[in-house]
Each structure stands twice: as C-alpha cells, then as structure tokens.
C-alpha cells in the first residue's frame, strides 16, 4: 500500500523581482509530506521556509515546479493576528461564519475549541486583554476552527518564553494526535523542532 502525500512539492523554485533585482528564495526544492506527519522546517533566516508555507497555503505561486495539497490548509503566524476589535469567541467563530456555518452550530463549536485550548474563562476578552501565550492559544483555536487537513505554522511560538512554549508544545501535540492533522512547522529553534517533529527538514541559504 503506497504512502499518501498530504503535500507534494516537486522541482519548485521561487524568484521575487526581475533582472538584476531578482532574488531567488527557493531553487529546485523537492519535498513530500505524508498524511498525518509533523514536519519541522529549520534553517537560517532568508532560506525560504516561510515562502514554502505561503506556496502550500496558496497565497503565492511558484516561479517553476508544482505544489499539490491533498485537502484544505490553515495558516498560523508568529503574530497571533487576531482581530483586535473582536472577542476571542468572535475571532474563533469567524472562519466558520465565512464558511456559512449556522450561528448556533458555530457558537457551540467555537466554545468547544476555546475550552480545548484552555481559554474558556477568556472567551469574552479582546486580544489586548490577553498575554502572548493566550493570544497564540486563541490563534490555534481559530486555525482549528477552519477544519483544515494541513496546518501550516510559521514560528507560532517564537516570541514566547520557554515555559509557555513548552506548555503549548504539549497542547499542540494533543490536538494534532486527536485530529490526525498534517503539520508543516517553521522554526529557528532546533530544540523545538526535535521536540515536535516526526521529521526535520534542514534548509540551506
């Protein structure tokens, strides 16, 4: 029985700009991510880690090569990127609202997701009333609300202290196992990659 790829990147190059100002972010990259696999991408700044996530998310297109994704993606950034005028509850409900999920259903599902990231007591708070770790929990709940098959994470815990990061690692582990998610996780932190990844992909400049 063949291995099913959730993400397939074949011969992908990405160049920004043209002529003498052209910058090559990726050159002839091949990467297969199996369904249910947790892959960490590490490497120096500017090696193209975030560019890969943007291509997989469909936010950009490769200059050459092919990117195929089996299912839907959700992207989580280093900054929580929660809408500041919305409560945690409303932020988590938003992807479901945009997808046309009925009000009662999305409210119930958002409440369950917020409880699952241990923010139940803060559902009515706005992002500025939360700590950095709490905001990232809210961002994780919002990403999970998209019911995606592939979770793309761009240094989501990079700005957090070590103890908060360790706690969120454990919680992320639980969510990934429970939901059988495929994860592509960008980090500069080798310890974080070793803690979380089934496989570590080291990218060169």
Beta strands, then each sheet from edge to edge (+ up, - down):
strand 1: 5-16
strand 2: 23-34
strand 3: 38-43
strand 4: 64-69
strand 5: 73-76
strand 6: 150-154
strand 7: 182-186
strand 8: 199-203
sheet 1: 2+ 1- 4+
sheet 2: 5+ 6+ 7+ 3+ 8+
end
